[in-house]
Amino acid sequence: MKNPEERRKHYRLKLHLPIEVSSQDKDKRLSRITSNISAGGIYFSSPPNYTFAPGEKLNVKIVMPKTSAAKNHNLFDTYATVVRTEPITNSSIKRMGVACKFDRPLTFNV
């Protein structure tokens, strides 16, 4: 049973996947690693000089690892909207956490 405080519709996985994030006007481009991901969104950290605002539209490219059946990495190329940003305080390195909701839920064929 879901916690009544939980608003997520999709199960969140603590996966560290390479991503490339860019703003729709392409003035910001950033390669990062996810902190977690679900069919509905992602969470990643960004350096403080890369600021993202709630409501900002992003292009997100996610590299999924190769499987024994796949010859190459799977690449998801999708759009997302920034939901919130927050300072990450549990590290000596200054970073901002960025939570994004995918415009359409990802579908995984396993």
C-alpha positions as CSV (number, residue, x, y, z in Angstrom):
1,M,0.0,0.0,0.0
2,K,1.3,3.5,-0.9
3,N,2.0,5.9,1.9
4,P,-0.9,8.6,1.8
5,E,1.8,11.3,1.6
6,E,3.3,9.7,-1.5
7,R,2.2,11.4,-4.7
8,R,4.2,9.4,-7.2
9,K,2.2,7.3,-9.7
10,H,5.3,5.2,-10.7
11,Y,7.7,3.1,-8.7
12,R,11.0,4.8,-8.3
13,L,14.3,2.9,-8.9
14,K,17.6,4.1,-7.4
15,L,19.5,3.7,-10.6
16,H,22.6,5.6,-11.7
17,L,22.3,6.0,-15.4
18,P,24.1,8.4,-17.7
19,I,21.9,11.2,-19.0
20,E,22.3,14.3,-21.2
21,V,20.0,17.1,-20.4
22,S,19.5,20.2,-22.5
23,S,17.1,23.1,-22.3
24,Q,14.8,23.4,-25.3
25,D,16.5,26.5,-26.5
26,K,19.8,24.6,-26.2
27,D,21.5,27.3,-24.1
28,K,22.2,24.7,-21.4
29,R,23.6,21.2,-22.0
30,L,24.7,19.0,-19.2
31,S,25.9,15.4,-18.8
32,R,25.0,13.8,-15.5
33,I,24.2,10.6,-13.7
34,T,20.6,10.0,-12.4
35,S,20.1,9.5,-8.7
36,N,16.8,7.8,-9.4
37,I,14.4,7.1,-12.2
38,S,10.8,5.9,-12.7
39,A,8.5,5.6,-15.7
40,G,7.2,9.1,-14.7
41,G,10.4,11.1,-14.1
42,I,14.0,11.4,-13.0
43,Y,16.1,13.1,-10.3
44,F,19.7,14.2,-10.9
45,S,22.1,16.7,-9.4
46,S,23.6,19.7,-11.2
47,P,26.4,22.1,-10.4
48,P,25.2,25.4,-8.9
49,N,26.2,27.3,-12.1
50,Y,23.5,25.3,-14.0
51,T,20.2,26.6,-12.8
52,F,16.9,25.0,-13.8
53,A,13.5,26.6,-12.9
54,P,10.3,24.8,-12.1
55,G,8.2,24.6,-15.3
56,E,11.3,24.6,-17.6
57,K,11.1,22.2,-20.5
58,L,14.1,19.9,-21.0
59,N,15.2,17.4,-23.6
60,V,16.5,14.3,-21.8
61,K,18.6,11.5,-23.3
62,I,19.0,8.4,-21.0
63,V,21.4,5.7,-21.8
64,M,20.2,2.3,-20.6
65,P,22.9,-0.4,-20.1
66,K,23.4,-3.2,-22.7
67,T,21.6,-6.5,-22.0
68,S,22.8,-9.9,-23.2
69,A,20.1,-9.7,-25.9
70,A,21.0,-6.2,-27.1
71,K,24.0,-5.5,-29.2
72,N,24.1,-1.8,-28.2
73,H,23.0,0.5,-25.4
74,N,19.3,1.5,-25.5
75,L,18.8,5.3,-25.7
76,F,15.6,7.0,-24.5
77,D,15.2,10.4,-26.0
78,T,12.3,12.2,-24.3
79,Y,11.1,15.5,-22.9
80,A,10.6,16.4,-19.3
81,T,9.4,19.4,-17.2
82,V,11.3,20.5,-14.1
83,V,9.1,20.0,-11.1
84,R,11.4,21.3,-8.4
85,T,15.0,22.1,-7.5
86,E,16.6,22.0,-4.1
87,P,20.1,22.4,-2.6
88,I,21.8,19.2,-1.8
89,T,23.1,19.6,1.7
90,N,24.5,16.2,2.5
91,S,27.7,16.8,0.6
92,S,30.7,19.1,0.8
93,I,30.3,19.8,-2.9
94,K,27.7,22.4,-3.8
95,R,25.0,20.9,-6.0
96,M,21.4,21.4,-6.8
97,G,18.9,18.5,-7.0
98,V,16.6,18.6,-10.0
99,A,13.3,16.6,-10.1
100,C,11.7,16.3,-13.5
101,K,8.5,14.7,-14.7
102,F,8.5,13.1,-18.2
103,D,5.9,14.6,-20.6
104,R,4.9,11.0,-21.4
105,P,5.7,8.1,-19.1
106,L,8.6,5.9,-20.3
107,T,7.7,2.4,-21.3
108,F,10.2,-0.3,-20.6
109,N,10.2,-3.5,-22.6
110,V,12.0,-6.1,-20.5
